[in-house]
């Protein structure tokens, strides 16, 4: 049926509905009789046009409501998904900042032998501190040195993971209490990198040189010490790490337990009085020792329990930052007693000479012990 025919038939139904006289139209139209039959056979009184129109409107309104509900649902899901993506992204970025910071790269930026004083480096300044300085961080990341709070210019709330670095030069020591209550004693020619306050699921620091740690117990937040060639994981314990560059790494456990992973992913579990040796990043041995000998430096003392002179002067060279060597004939001699590391190097060498005779050759930069 074309458009013209459609309008013609529509006009005829309009006339039927208006009850106009239709004889001429229906007798002259080929399909007029058929249209009249259908119209008259349908019981018009039973057809309520208003009802049909109202029902149609209700259907349309219900359809619109359903479409709106679907639209709102899709919109809500989209918004929720967007919010979830934003939260996940922020969390991921925060976790990346916390977990993946290259602490060793930060540490390599400064050399502990390049400073003359105990040096604290923050994001804003570099501070020279007294020998045996005690540096303490609050839970909020505020820092105090010997109970005096350090106020930094433009200080504000820190949401980011800000790292500080402590450098200890030859012949000096320093103590730190981190924001979680963990305490460190940092020996001569050593450095540590740590956050002003811990965030996230783990507590992680970097240590190089010789450091004694008393880790605050926190089962939900393991403490990790990163260093050259190994990682050490604890929950709460006391232990000492000695890993000066060019030397063998020693880890001595005083109490608690630790797990050490070397660069080859080999693991070792330590129990109290264990000494673990690591050479070139690989675990080489584990044995039982008297830990007092390995941690006496914390109190400024070096205990000597039959140690060879060559081993003793090697430690003294590191501590005092001066080259000390000896003739092989005296280097194998064993020494007993204790040395006070608060004394200067000349006094310490003279103390050893009282129990083991040798001659001393001294220059501005070196000491040589001869038979």
Buried (B, 14 or more C-beta within 10 A) or exposed (E): EEEEEEEEEEEBEEEBEEEEEBEEBBEEBEEBEEBBEEBEEEEEEEEEEEEEEEEEEEEEEEEEEEEEEEEEEEEEEEEEEEEEEEEEEEEEEBEEEBEEBEBEEBBEEBEBEEBEBBBBBBEEEEBEBEEBBBBBBEEEBBBBBEEEEBEEEEEEEBEEBEBBBBBBBBBBBBBBBBBBBBBBBBBBBBBBBBBBBBBBEBBBBBBBBBBBBBBBBBEEBBBBBBBBBBBBBBBBBBBBBBBBEEEEBBBBBBEBBBBBBBBEEEEBEBEBBBBBBBEEBBBEEBEEBEBEBBBBBBEEBBBBEEBBBBEBBBBBBBBBBBEBBBBEEBBEBBBEEEBEBBEEBEEBBEBBEEEBEBEEEEEEEEBBBEE
